[in-house]
Amino acid sequence: MYKLKTNRAAAKRFKFTKNGKIKRSAAFRRHILEKKSPKMKHQSRGMHVIHDTDYNRVEKLLPYGG
């Protein structure tokens, strides 16, 4: 069987954890940060695990990730 192609846009946005879950960075952190509350900015730091309902969609884009 032929090799599947990885979606390069998705590969730059998602990483796999050691246990095979998919991590993503938080949204709304790029610009216009003055009007956002410190709590919102603090909670959106770092990486977050994607929701279970999105897992199958993202996993198809990254066939060799985890």
Sequence and secondary structure as in RCSB ss.txt:
>XXXX:A:sequence
MYKLKTNRAAAKRFKFTKNGKIKRSAAFRRHILEKKSPKMKHQSRGMHVIHDTDYNRVEKLLPYGG
>XXXX:A:secstr
       HHHHHHEEE TTS EEEE SS SS  TTS HHHHHHTSSEEE  HHHHHHHHHH TT  
